[in-house]
Amino acid sequence: MSRRFDVTQTDIRDLVLDECARVSEAGSLLVVPTDTVYGIAADAFSASAVAALLAAKGRGRNMPPPVLVPRAETVFGLVDGVDDRILALTAKFWPGPLTIIANAQPSLDWDLGDTHGTVAVRMPDDEYALALLGRTGPLAVSSANISGQPAATSADEAQEVFGEDVDIYLDGGARESGLASTIIDLSGDNARIVRQGPITAEALREVVPDLIDLDG
């Protein structure tokens, strides 16, 4: 049976986050607030949990979920060949609505889907998400919706979508913008935007001048 907790209640927050960490470690799914929209989350290092996340969203392995991290330094453990571009982007835009696709560390024991050796990483600017990530470590997190549908901006909306497929729903209040993060791909020879979002191409070009926009 699914459970729902109000993570804004300071008197129970630590107990709630500890229980979320236990549930995640056991391979079950969570719905969590982020700085953009609500996300459905799984232990990034549990192949079965990631598979359950993709199934709940109606996605195949060809659409692997991003990984949320508790601090910028975590990229050194997940990304192969952290370069000056990544360091500059994380320094300027993290925590915040920027997802960076980069080549993954080949030694990592995980299965996020058909990633072709890459990983999409982000540090969210949300106190509840960061507090949870501080307990769990990296989580595979995708927007809380059926693939192709609008992302949930409240715990109510997410619960209507996923029902009993999710063990714990964390209610952190409404997320007003409903706008998913900007995604930039640094895994190839050319840096390019693959999804527009709150951070504009102009702002990104201040750090990565040769960035290719969606329109080429």
C-alpha positions in Angstrom: 0.0 0.0 0.0 1.4 3.4 -1.0 2.2 6.0 1.7 2.3 9.7 1.5 4.2 12.1 3.7 4.3 15.9 4.0 8.1 16.6 3.8 7.5 20.3 4.8 6.7 19.2 8.4 10.0 19.8 10.1 9.2 17.7 13.2 8.9 14.4 11.1 11.2 15.3 8.2 14.2 13.3 9.3 12.1 10.2 10.0 10.4 10.5 6.7 13.6 10.9 4.7 15.2 8.0 6.6 12.3 5.8 5.6 12.5 7.0 2.0 16.2 6.0 2.0 15.3 2.6 3.4 12.6 2.1 0.7 14.9 3.2 -2.1 17.7 0.8 -0.9 15.1 -2.0 -0.9 14.4 -1.3 -4.6 11.0 0.4 -4.4 9.9 3.6 -6.1 9.5 7.1 -4.7 7.8 10.3 -5.9 9.8 13.4 -4.9 9.5 17.1 -5.4 12.3 18.8 -7.3 13.0 22.5 -8.2 11.3 21.9 -11.6 8.5 19.3 -11.4 7.8 16.2 -9.4 9.9 13.1 -10.2 9.6 9.4 -9.9 12.8 8.1 -8.3 14.7 4.8 -8.0 18.1 3.7 -6.7 20.3 4.4 -9.7 22.4 1.3 -8.9 19.4 -1.1 -8.8 18.7 -2.4 -12.3 15.3 -3.9 -11.2 14.3 -0.6 -9.6 15.2 1.4 -12.7 13.3 -1.1 -14.8 10.3 -0.6 -12.6 10.6 3.2 -13.0 10.6 2.9 -16.8 7.7 0.5 -16.7 5.6 2.8 -14.5 6.2 5.6 -17.0 5.5 3.4 -20.0 9.1 3.9 -21.3 11.5 1.5 -22.9 15.2 1.1 -22.3 15.8 3.5 -25.1 14.8 6.4 -22.9 17.1 6.0 -19.8 16.4 8.3 -16.8 18.7 11.1 -15.6 20.5 10.8 -12.3 20.1 13.4 -9.6 23.1 14.0 -7.3 23.4 15.7 -3.9 26.5 17.8 -4.7 28.4 18.9 -7.7 31.5 16.9 -6.7 29.6 13.7 -7.3 30.1 14.1 -11.1 33.7 12.9 -10.6 32.4 9.5 -9.5 29.8 9.2 -12.4 31.4 11.0 -15.3 34.4 9.9 -17.3 36.8 12.7 -18.1 35.3 15.7 -16.3 36.5 18.7 -18.3 36.6 22.4 -17.9 33.2 22.8 -19.6 31.5 20.5 -17.1 33.3 22.2 -14.2 32.3 25.7 -15.4 28.7 24.7 -16.1 28.2 23.1 -12.7 29.8 26.0 -11.0 27.4 28.5 -12.6 24.2 26.5 -12.9 24.1 23.9 -10.1 22.1 23.5 -8.1 19.5 24.3 -10.7 17.6 23.2 -13.8 20.4 22.1 -16.0 20.9 18.4 -16.9 24.3 17.5 -18.4 24.8 14.4 -20.6 28.4 13.2 -20.5 30.3 10.0 -20.9 29.8 7.7 -17.9 32.5 6.1 -15.8 32.9 2.7 -17.4 33.5 1.0 -14.1 30.1 1.8 -12.7 27.9 -1.2 -11.8 24.5 0.0 -13.0 22.0 -0.4 -15.7 20.0 2.8 -16.5 18.9 1.4 -20.0 20.4 1.9 -23.4 22.6 4.8 -22.5 25.4 4.1 -25.1 27.9 4.8 -22.4 26.5 8.1 -21.3 24.8 9.5 -18.2 22.6 12.5 -17.7 23.3 14.2 -14.4 21.7 17.1 -12.4 21.9 18.7 -9.0 18.4 20.1 -8.2 17.9 23.3 -6.4 15.4 22.0 -3.9 16.0 21.6 -0.2 13.9 18.4 0.2 15.3 16.7 -2.9 18.9 17.5 -1.7 18.2 16.3 1.8 16.9 13.0 0.4 19.8 12.6 -2.0 22.2 13.3 0.9 20.9 10.1 2.5 20.4 7.9 -0.6 23.2 9.0 -2.9 22.5 9.3 -6.7 18.9 8.5 -7.7 17.5 7.8 -11.1 14.8 10.4 -11.4 12.4 11.1 -14.3 9.5 13.4 -14.4 6.4 12.0 -12.7 4.2 11.3 -15.7 3.3 8.7 -18.3 5.8 9.2 -21.1 4.5 11.9 -23.5 2.1 13.4 -21.0 2.5 16.7 -18.9 4.8 16.3 -15.9 3.1 16.3 -12.4 3.5 19.6 -10.5 2.0 18.2 -7.3 2.0 15.0 -5.3 -1.7 14.8 -6.0 -1.1 14.7 -9.8 1.7 12.2 -9.4 -0.5 9.9 -7.2 -3.3 10.0 -9.8 -0.8 8.7 -12.4 1.1 6.0 -10.5 -1.2 4.9 -7.7 0.2 1.8 -6.0 3.2 1.5 -8.3 5.0 3.9 -6.0 5.8 3.1 -2.4 6.2 6.6 -1.0 4.9 10.0 -2.2 6.7 13.0 -0.8 4.5 16.0 -0.8 6.6 19.2 -0.8 3.9 21.5 -2.2 3.1 22.6 -5.7 5.8 23.3 -8.3 4.5 26.3 -10.1 6.5 26.4 -13.4 5.9 22.9 -14.6 9.0 23.4 -16.8 11.5 20.6 -17.0 15.2 21.2 -17.0 17.4 22.3 -19.9 19.5 19.4 -21.2 22.9 19.9 -22.8 24.8 17.0 -24.4 28.6 17.1 -23.9 29.2 13.4 -24.7 30.3 14.0 -28.3 32.6 16.2 -30.3 30.1 19.1 -30.3 28.2 20.5 -27.3 24.5 20.8 -28.1 21.2 21.5 -26.5 18.8 18.5 -26.7 15.9 20.0 -24.6 15.1 23.6 -24.0 14.2 24.7 -20.5 14.6 27.4 -18.0 18.3 28.0 -18.8 18.6 29.7 -22.2 21.1 28.9 -25.0 22.4 32.5 -24.6 23.2 31.9 -20.9 24.9 28.6 -21.7 27.0 30.1 -24.4 28.6 32.4 -21.9 30.3 29.2 -20.6 30.3 27.0 -23.8 30.6 29.5 -26.7 30.4 26.8 -29.5 27.1 25.3 -28.2 24.7 24.1 -30.9 21.1 25.0 -30.3 18.1 22.8 -31.1 17.7 24.5 -34.5 21.4 23.8 -35.3 
